[in-house]
Amino acid sequence: MSSVPNATIAGTEVAVGVEDAGRLVASARVLTDSLYYANVFDVVVATDRRGEGLGGTLMEAVVEHPDLQGVVGLSLLCRRGLVPFYESVGFEPHDGEVDVPEGGTEELVRMTYRQEG
Protein backbone atom coordinates (compact mmCIF):
# COMPACT_ATOMS: atom_id res chain seq x y z
CA MET A 1 0.00 0.00 0.00
CA SER A 2 1.45 3.37 -0.90
CA SER A 3 1.70 5.89 1.88
CA VAL A 4 -0.49 8.98 2.02
CA PRO A 5 1.58 12.19 2.11
CA ASN A 6 1.95 13.67 5.61
CA ALA A 7 0.37 16.97 4.48
CA THR A 8 -2.73 15.05 3.41
CA ILE A 9 -3.08 13.35 6.78
CA ALA A 10 -2.35 16.62 8.62
CA GLY A 11 -5.30 18.25 6.84
CA THR A 12 -7.67 15.37 7.53
CA GLU A 13 -10.18 15.57 10.36
CA VAL A 14 -10.69 11.78 10.60
CA ALA A 15 -8.33 9.06 9.43
CA VAL A 16 -8.79 5.36 10.15
CA GLY A 17 -6.69 2.36 9.35
CA VAL A 18 -6.37 -1.37 9.80
CA GLU A 19 -2.97 -2.73 10.77
CA ASP A 20 -1.75 -6.29 10.71
CA ALA A 21 1.62 -7.14 12.25
CA GLY A 22 2.64 -3.48 12.13
CA ARG A 23 1.69 -3.12 8.45
CA LEU A 24 -1.05 -0.72 7.36
CA VAL A 25 -3.33 -2.89 5.19
CA ALA A 26 -6.38 -0.63 4.83
CA SER A 27 -7.09 3.06 5.35
CA ALA A 28 -9.62 5.83 4.72
CA ARG A 29 -9.82 9.58 5.26
CA VAL A 30 -12.86 11.71 6.06
CA LEU A 31 -13.16 15.46 5.60
CA THR A 32 -15.95 17.00 7.64
CA ASP A 33 -17.37 20.23 9.00
CA SER A 34 -18.38 18.13 12.06
CA LEU A 35 -22.03 19.11 11.77
CA TYR A 36 -23.64 18.76 8.35
CA TYR A 37 -21.20 17.07 5.98
CA ALA A 38 -18.60 14.34 6.07
CA ASN A 39 -17.04 13.03 2.87
CA VAL A 40 -15.08 9.78 2.77
CA PHE A 41 -11.96 9.78 0.58
CA ASP A 42 -9.06 7.48 -0.23
CA VAL A 43 -10.59 4.18 0.84
CA VAL A 44 -7.78 1.73 0.13
CA VAL A 45 -7.18 -1.93 0.92
CA ALA A 46 -3.80 -3.47 0.08
CA THR A 47 -4.06 -5.50 -3.12
CA ASP A 48 -2.82 -8.69 -1.46
CA ARG A 49 -5.42 -8.36 1.32
CA ARG A 50 -8.58 -7.73 -0.69
CA GLY A 51 -11.42 -10.19 -0.24
CA GLU A 52 -10.67 -10.72 3.46
CA GLY A 53 -13.34 -8.40 4.84
CA LEU A 54 -10.94 -5.57 5.67
CA GLY A 55 -12.96 -3.07 3.63
CA GLY A 56 -16.00 -3.80 5.78
CA THR A 57 -13.94 -3.46 8.96
CA LEU A 58 -12.54 -0.17 7.71
CA MET A 59 -15.93 1.28 6.77
CA GLU A 60 -17.40 0.17 10.11
CA ALA A 61 -14.63 2.16 11.82
CA VAL A 62 -15.51 5.19 9.68
CA VAL A 63 -19.25 4.99 10.37
CA GLU A 64 -18.74 4.43 14.11
CA HIS A 65 -15.99 7.05 14.55
CA PRO A 66 -16.90 9.27 17.54
CA ASP A 67 -16.12 12.49 15.65
CA LEU A 68 -18.75 11.63 13.01
CA GLN A 69 -21.68 10.71 15.27
CA GLY A 70 -23.31 14.15 15.12
CA VAL A 71 -22.85 14.64 11.37
CA VAL A 72 -26.07 14.66 9.35
CA GLY A 73 -24.69 13.49 6.00
CA LEU A 74 -21.90 10.94 5.55
CA SER A 75 -21.18 10.43 1.86
CA LEU A 76 -18.62 9.28 -0.68
CA LEU A 77 -18.04 9.00 -4.39
CA CYS A 78 -17.08 5.64 -5.81
CA ARG A 79 -16.60 3.81 -9.07
CA ARG A 80 -19.75 2.12 -10.32
CA GLY A 81 -18.24 -1.32 -9.77
CA LEU A 82 -17.88 -0.62 -6.04
CA VAL A 83 -21.53 0.30 -5.49
CA PRO A 84 -22.48 -3.24 -4.29
CA PHE A 85 -19.68 -3.16 -1.70
CA TYR A 86 -20.71 0.24 -0.32
CA GLU A 87 -24.36 -0.85 -0.28
CA SER A 88 -23.32 -3.89 1.76
CA VAL A 89 -21.86 -1.61 4.46
CA GLY A 90 -24.91 0.66 4.65
CA PHE A 91 -24.45 3.33 1.97
CA GLU A 92 -27.09 3.86 -0.68
CA PRO A 93 -26.97 5.63 -4.03
CA HIS A 94 -28.02 9.26 -3.79
CA ASP A 95 -30.85 10.08 -6.14
CA GLY A 96 -29.40 13.52 -6.85
CA GLU A 97 -32.33 15.50 -5.46
CA VAL A 98 -32.46 17.55 -2.28
CA ASP A 99 -35.18 19.44 -0.48
CA VAL A 100 -34.77 23.19 -0.91
CA PRO A 101 -35.71 25.79 1.73
CA GLU A 102 -38.26 27.43 -0.58
CA GLY A 103 -40.13 24.13 -0.88
CA GLY A 104 -39.95 21.31 -3.37
CA THR A 105 -36.80 19.60 -4.56
CA GLU A 106 -33.98 20.32 -6.97
CA GLU A 107 -31.51 18.01 -8.68
CA LEU A 108 -27.89 18.22 -7.61
CA VAL A 109 -25.19 18.37 -10.27
CA ARG A 110 -21.64 17.26 -9.52
CA MET A 111 -19.23 19.99 -10.60
CA THR A 112 -15.45 19.95 -10.81
CA TYR A 113 -13.14 22.88 -11.42
CA ARG A 114 -11.41 22.90 -14.77
CA GLN A 115 -8.15 24.81 -14.72
CA GLU A 116 -7.27 26.72 -17.85
CA GLY A 117 -3.88 26.27 -19.45
N, C-alpha and C positions, 0 to 999 in steps of 0.2 A: 504494500500500500504506500503510495507516495505521501509525503508529509505535507500538511497544510502550512503555508507560510505563517510565521509568528505574527505578522501584522494582521493577518486575517483573523486569527484566533483572538488577538488583543481587541479587535473591534467587534467581537461576537458576544452577545449577551448570554447565550446558553450554548454550551458545547458538550456533547456526550460521546462516550466511546465505550467499546468493549475490548478488553485486553485478555490475552491468553498467554501465559508464561512470559509476561513482560512485553509482549508484542501487541501493538494496536491492530486489531483485525476488523474493526468496524467503527465508523464515526459519523456524526451529523452535527450541523450547526443550525442555530435558530436565531434570527434577527427579530426583535420585538420591541414594541413601544410599552410593553408590560400592562396594557389595558385593553386595547381593541384588536391589535393585529400581532400575529406571530407567523413568520414565514420560515419554513424548513428549507435548508440548502445543503448541498454537498453530502448527501447520504451515500456512503461508500462502504462496501464490504469487500475485503481482500478477495481477489479472484479465486485463490485456492481454498477459500472458506465459504464460498457461496453454496446455498442449498442445505446449510446446517441449522437454519433458524436464527442466525445472528441478526438478520435484518429485522425480524420480528422483535427480538430482544432490544435492539437499538431503538426502534420506533416506540416500543413500550416505555423506554426510559425517557424519550422525548415527551410523549403524551403525559406521563406522570411527573415530569420535572416540577418541583415546587414553584419555580419562578414563572411557570406558565399556567398555573391553576386559575388565576383570575382573568386570563385573556379570553375575550369573546370569540375570536376567529383564529384558529390554527390552520394554516394552509400550506400547500406546496405545489410546485409545478413538476411534472414528470413526463417521461417519454410514454407514448401510448402503450407500449408493451409492458410497462410496469403498473398500469392501472389495476390489474387483478391483485397484485401484491399489496398495493396501498389500500385497496378495498378490504383485503383480508385483515388489515390491522386497524380498520375503523374509519378510514377516509372515504369520501364519496365524491364523485365528479360534481363540480359546481356547474349549475345550469346557465351561468352567465348573467343572471338577472338579480337585481337587488331592489329592495324597497327604497323609495326615495321619500324625503321628508314632506314633499308637497302632495304625496299620495300616489298610488300606483307603483309601477316598477319600470326599470330601465335596464337594458342590456349593457353589460360591461364589455369593454374591448381591451384586450391586452395590447399595450403599447411599449415599444422599445425605442431608445434614442438612437438615431442614426447620425454618426459624426460625419461631417463633410471633410473631404480631402484626406 
